[in-house]
């Protein structure tokens, strides 16, 4: 009973800390966006795939990209593949970033590539991240790149982006 209570407490504390950190990062990013140069890099649609509700790592990547002058459309967590595709098309995105920490949600990731192909949007590059993604392969998941961490993902986006006004 003590072990179960301890695990539950750790999960609650972790979630509370993650939420607070996310709130503070949002404040920093919003403040920066008001003062940054007008030059904007590419558009990134980012989210956690359907079946997974973890989003702290994804949120860190989104914040880093915002600080690096990308336009980031953060869809949130538990997002269907179709929503990634629809939003990428509507926003004229250059990249899709998809996250998964849970292996049970992995089967949804290839549907993003399938949706892009159906709409003739193969030029949009898909980057995956998260512990479950790291255990798989780009080919199996239909990804153009697997980021080892947030900074690796940012590096990929920066090297392949263009400036837009």
Helices and strands as residue ranges (DSSP letters): H 2-35, E 43-49, H 56-67, E 71-79, H 81-90, E 95-99, G 103-108, H 110-118, E 125-129, H 131-134, H 138-141, E 145-146, H 150-160
